[in-house]
Amino acid sequence: MFLLLEGGELYDPIPRGVRSILIANDRIEKIDGPGALERRTLDALAVEYEVIDARDCIVAPGLIDPHEHLLGGSGEGSPALATPMLFIDEIVRAGVTTVVGTLGVDTTMKTMAGLLGRVKALAEEGLSTRMWSGGYNVPPTTVLGSVRNDMIFIEEVIGAGEIAISDERGLAPSAGELATLVRDTHVGGLLSGKAGVTHFHVGEETTRLAPLRALTDEHHVKAEWLYPTHVQRNEKLADEAIALAQRGSHVDFDVVERDLARWVSYYADHGGPMDRLTASSDGDSSAPAILWSQLCGLVVKHGVPLEQALALSTTNPAHVLDLKSKGTLAMGKDADVLVLEKQSLGIREVISRGRRMLVNGEPIVKDNFVEKSSRKWTLVGAKHPEGL
């Protein structure tokens, strides 16, 4: 199957001018100037193809969300507060074509095997999916007995996470215990050809990133093996995250509080390396679509260049997660593409691995189990903002 995107303004995420893109199955086959890729060429080959008119639109890479609770939130306070799993249509609405699943504080009722099953289901339905092995606790809960085993024998596992530090819900592991975990994850990456980074949940305790500094200063752990998230809780924590990023780590801002613009500005103004910053939805009780609304707001409301905003959820996470075929639009890369309205940056089309997932602003995919179900349900959270 061929898919031709005609005449869009290409951001790969660097602006490249007006281009047309030819997709063959799940790969980008060719990118060329307007008029060079024409329908008559495909007609002459007598091949089946679809055309998307992208004129007066922006064409950009699909987003990578490095942190989503695909099984739902843990339900702290009561089992009745646990949130249900995330569905494919709400992920697609966010422009996300690659998602990394994680567990949090609950690794008992929300299980690693269950997360792996959800990751595989979403891949079957058209997304690219990965997952972290573990949760808040140390030693981490795994599928095959260790993070290293999970990484070597389970294709989807790319590293350890989200491991809790500076949080009352964590188990306060010693620096030595954390160093063993990080090194085992790194070796797992070497043996499996994967990222091998450890993804850290950073809580609100005043120790902030001190446990990670102990790893680099006392246990010869390299900063690039570390990937902390939620590092925008306050300015002191953000300052420590900037210092860690300057040493080689990637750091992640979640968008749950809808304050990405404030913290991106703070990060940049205080010398944070922009190529080492990512943004994630932390989707569980919050909607994945908050990620795109916050990225869009950077550009539309705060004047951040589109290429800089896109990098937070395309090239930067592709680099830290070692997803070589993701995060950019180029010949031979995966066909993960967004078509955006030029002024509003509203998402018009989402293409994941060459498959159209959202058309004219509405998802055309649902979880496969719906086809065999007679149930009817509508879930709208009490805090759902209109127009998200």
C-alpha positions in Angstrom: 0.0 0.0 0.0 1.3 3.5 -1.0 0.3 6.7 0.7 1.1 10.1 -0.9 1.1 13.2 1.2 1.1 16.1 -1.2 2.5 19.6 -0.7 2.8 20.0 3.0 5.3 22.3 4.8 7.7 19.8 6.2 9.3 19.9 9.7 11.4 16.9 10.2 11.4 18.6 12.9 13.7 21.1 11.3 11.8 23.2 8.7 12.5 21.9 5.2 10.0 23.8 3.1 7.2 22.5 0.9 7.6 18.7 0.3 5.7 15.7 -0.7 6.2 12.3 1.0 5.7 8.9 -0.4 5.0 6.1 2.2 5.3 2.5 1.2 3.7 0.2 3.8 5.3 1.2 7.1 8.3 3.2 5.8 9.0 6.6 4.2 10.1 5.7 0.7 10.8 9.1 -0.7 10.6 12.9 0.2 10.8 15.3 -2.7 9.9 18.8 -3.7 6.4 19.8 -4.9 5.6 18.4 -8.3 8.4 15.8 -8.2 6.2 13.2 -6.5 3.1 13.2 -8.7 0.1 10.9 -8.8 0.7 10.2 -12.5 4.0 8.5 -11.5 2.1 6.1 -9.3 -0.6 5.7 -11.9 2.0 4.6 -14.4 3.1 1.9 -12.0 -0.5 0.7 -11.7 -0.1 0.4 -7.9 -2.8 1.0 -5.3 -2.4 4.3 -3.4 -4.1 6.9 -1.3 -3.6 10.7 -1.4 -3.6 13.1 1.5 -3.8 16.8 0.4 -1.4 18.5 2.9 -1.3 21.8 1.1 -1.5 24.7 3.6 -0.6 22.3 6.4 2.4 21.4 8.4 3.8 17.8 8.2 5.7 16.7 11.2 7.0 13.5 12.9 4.6 11.5 15.2 5.2 12.1 18.8 7.1 9.8 21.2 5.6 9.7 24.7 8.2 8.2 27.0 6.0 7.9 30.1 2.4 6.7 30.0 0.6 4.5 32.6 -1.0 2.3 30.0 -2.8 0.1 32.6 -4.1 3.2 34.4 -3.2 4.9 37.6 -2.4 3.1 40.9 -5.4 4.3 42.9 -3.5 5.7 45.9 -6.0 6.1 48.8 -8.4 3.3 47.8 -8.6 0.5 45.2 -11.7 2.3 43.9 -9.5 5.2 42.9 -7.5 3.2 40.4 -8.0 4.4 36.9 -8.7 2.2 33.9 -6.3 1.5 31.1 -5.6 4.0 28.4 -7.4 3.4 25.0 -5.8 3.7 21.6 -8.2 6.5 20.4 -7.2 8.8 23.3 -3.5 8.1 22.6 -3.9 8.9 18.9 -5.7 12.1 19.6 -2.5 13.3 21.3 -0.5 12.8 18.1 1.4 10.0 19.8 2.6 7.2 17.5 5.2 5.7 19.9 4.4 5.2 23.5 6.4 3.8 26.4 4.4 2.1 29.2 5.3 2.2 32.8 4.1 1.1 36.2 4.2 3.3 39.3 3.8 2.8 43.0 1.5 -0.2 42.5 3.4 -3.2 41.1 1.1 -5.7 42.8 -2.4 -5.2 41.3 -0.9 -3.4 38.2 1.5 -6.1 37.1 4.4 -6.3 34.7 2.8 -9.1 32.8 -0.4 -7.0 32.5 1.6 -4.1 31.2 3.4 -6.2 28.7 0.1 -7.5 27.5 -1.3 -4.0 27.0 1.9 -2.9 25.2 1.5 -5.9 22.8 -2.2 -5.1 22.2 -1.5 -1.5 21.3 1.2 -2.6 18.9 -1.2 -5.0 17.3 -3.6 -2.1 16.8 -1.0 0.1 15.0 1.1 2.0 17.5 4.8 1.5 18.2 5.2 0.5 21.8 7.9 0.0 24.4 7.9 -0.4 28.2 10.0 0.1 31.3 10.7 -2.8 33.6 9.9 -2.2 37.2 8.1 0.5 39.2 8.8 2.6 42.3 10.2 -0.3 44.3 13.9 -1.5 44.5 14.7 -4.3 43.8 12.4 -3.8 40.8 9.4 -6.0 40.0 10.2 -7.7 36.7 8.8 -10.4 34.4 11.9 -12.7 34.1 13.7 -12.1 37.4 15.9 -9.2 36.5 15.8 -6.0 34.4 18.7 -7.5 32.4 16.7 -10.6 31.6 13.7 -8.6 30.7 15.7 -6.4 28.3 17.5 -9.3 26.6 14.5 -11.6 26.2 11.5 -9.2 25.9 11.7 -7.1 22.8 9.6 -4.3 24.2 11.6 -3.6 27.3 14.1 -0.8 26.9 15.3 -0.1 30.4 14.3 0.2 34.1 11.7 2.5 35.4 10.0 4.4 36.9 12.2 3.9 39.9 11.2 6.2 42.8 13.7 8.5 44.6 13.0 11.4 47.0 9.5 10.1 47.5 7.7 8.8 50.5 6.2 6.0 48.4 9.7 4.8 47.4 11.7 2.3 49.5 14.7 4.6 50.1 17.3 2.3 48.5 20.9 2.9 49.3 23.3 4.4 46.7 24.8 1.0 46.4 21.5 -0.6 45.6 20.7 2.0 43.0 24.1 1.7 41.5 23.7 -2.1 41.1 20.3 -1.5 39.4 21.6 1.2 37.0 24.6 -0.8 36.0 22.6 -4.0 35.5 20.2 -2.0 33.2 23.2 -0.5 31.3 24.7 -4.0 30.8 21.2 -5.2 29.7 21.3 -2.4 27.1 24.7 -3.4 25.9 23.7 -7.1 25.5 20.4 -6.3 23.8 21.3 -3.3 21.7 18.8 -1.1 23.5 18.9 2.2 25.4 19.7 0.7 28.8 18.8 3.8 30.7 17.1 4.0 34.1 14.0 6.1 34.3 13.6 7.8 37.7 10.5 9.2 39.3 11.6 12.1 41.4 9.3 13.0 44.3 8.8 16.0 46.5 11.3 15.2 49.3 14.1 17.7 49.8 16.8 15.2 48.8 15.7 16.0 45.2 18.4 14.6 42.9 21.0 13.9 45.6 20.6 10.1 45.1 21.6 10.5 41.4 24.5 12.7 42.2 25.7 10.0 44.6 25.7 7.6 41.8 27.8 9.7 39.5 30.1 11.0 42.2 30.7 7.9 44.2 29.8 4.9 42.1 31.2 5.8 38.7 27.8 5.8 37.0 27.7 7.9 33.9 25.1 10.7 33.8 23.9 9.5 30.4 22.6 6.3 32.0 20.1 8.3 34.0 16.8 9.7 32.9 14.8 11.4 35.7 11.2 12.7 35.2 9.0 15.1 37.1 12.0 17.4 37.6 9.9 20.6 37.2 8.2 20.4 40.7 10.1 23.5 41.9 13.0 25.7 41.0 15.6 24.0 43.2 14.8 20.7 41.6 14.9 22.2 38.1 18.3 23.7 38.9 19.6 20.3 39.9 18.1 18.8 36.8 19.8 21.4 34.6 23.2 20.6 36.3 22.6 16.9 35.6 21.7 17.5 32.0 24.8 19.6 31.6 26.8 16.5 32.6 25.1 14.3 30.0 21.8 13.1 31.3 18.4 13.6 29.6 15.7 14.9 31.8 11.9 14.9 31.4 9.1 17.4 32.2 5.7 15.9 32.6 2.7 18.1 31.6 0.1 17.1 34.2 0.1 20.6 35.7 -0.2 22.2 32.3 2.8 24.5 33.0 5.2 23.3 30.4 5.8 26.8 29.0 6.9 28.1 32.4 9.4 25.4 32.9 10.8 25.2 29.4 11.5 28.9 29.7 13.1 28.5 33.1 15.2 25.6 31.8 16.4 27.5 28.7 17.1 30.8 30.7 19.3 28.9 33.2 21.5 27.1 30.7 19.7 23.8 30.3 20.8 22.0 27.1 17.6 21.9 25.0 18.7 18.7 23.2 18.6 16.8 26.5 15.0 17.8 27.5 11.9 15.8 26.8 8.2 16.1 27.6 5.8 13.4 28.6 2.1 13.1 29.3 2.4 10.9 32.5 -1.0 9.8 31.3 -3.1 7.9 33.8 -5.9 10.1 35.4 -4.7 12.8 33.0 -5.4 12.6 29.3 -2.5 11.9 26.9 -3.9 14.8 24.8 -2.5 17.2 27.3 0.9 16.5 25.8 0.0 17.9 22.4 -2.0 20.8 23.9 1.0 21.9 25.9 3.5 21.5 23.0 1.0 23.5 20.8 0.7 26.2 23.5 4.5 26.7 23.5 4.3 27.8 19.9 0.8 29.4 19.6 0.7 31.2 22.9 4.4 31.7 23.8 6.2 32.1 20.5 8.6 29.1 20.8 9.8 28.0 17.4 7.8 25.0 16.2 11.0 23.0 15.6 12.1 23.5 19.2 8.7 22.5 20.6 8.6 19.4 18.4 12.1 18.3 19.4 10.9 17.8 23.0 8.7 14.8 21.9 10.4 13.7 18.7 14.2 13.8 18.2 15.1 14.2 21.9 13.2 11.1 23.3 14.3 9.2 20.2 17.9 9.8 21.2 17.6 8.9 24.9 15.5 5.8 24.1 17.8 4.8 21.2 14.8 4.6 18.8 16.8 4.9 15.6 13.9 4.8 13.2 11.8 7.3 15.2 11.6 11.0 15.8 12.3 12.4 12.4 11.0 12.3 8.8 13.5 10.9 6.4 13.8 8.2 3.8 13.9 4.8 5.3 12.5 5.9 8.7 9.2 4.7 10.1 6.2 6.3 8.6 5.0 8.1 11.8 3.5 11.4 10.5 1.3 14.2 11.7 -0.5 16.6 9.5 -1.3 19.9 11.3 -3.4 22.9 10.6 -0.9 25.7 9.9 -2.3 28.4 12.2 -3.9 26.5 15.1 -1.6 23.5 15.0 -4.7 21.3 15.4 -4.0 17.7 14.5 -5.7 16.8 11.2 -4.1 13.5 10.4 -2.1 10.9 12.4 -0.3 8.2 10.5 1.4 5.4 12.6 3.7 2.9 10.8 2.1 3.9 7.5 -1.5 3.4 8.8 -4.0 6.3 9.0 -5.2 6.4 12.6 -6.8 9.8 12.8 -8.5 11.5 9.8 -10.0 15.1 9.8 -9.3 15.4 13.5 -11.1 12.2 14.6 -9.7 8.8 15.4 -10.7 6.1 13.0 -9.3 3.3 15.2 -10.7 1.7 18.4 -9.4 -1.1 20.6 -10.0 -4.4 18.8 -12.0 -5.8 21.7 -14.8 -3.3 20.9 -15.7 -5.4 17.8 -16.8 -8.3 20.0 -18.3 -6.4 22.8 -21.9 -5.5 23.4 -21.0 -3.0 26.2 -21.6 0.7 26.0 -19.5 3.1 28.1 -18.6 6.8 28.2 -15.9 8.0 30.5 -15.4 11.7 31.0 -13.4 12.8 34.0 -14.8 15.4 36.3 -11.7 17.5 35.7 -11.7 17.1 31.9 -11.0 20.6 30.4 -13.3 21.6 27.5 -11.5 21.9 24.2 -8.5 19.7 25.2 
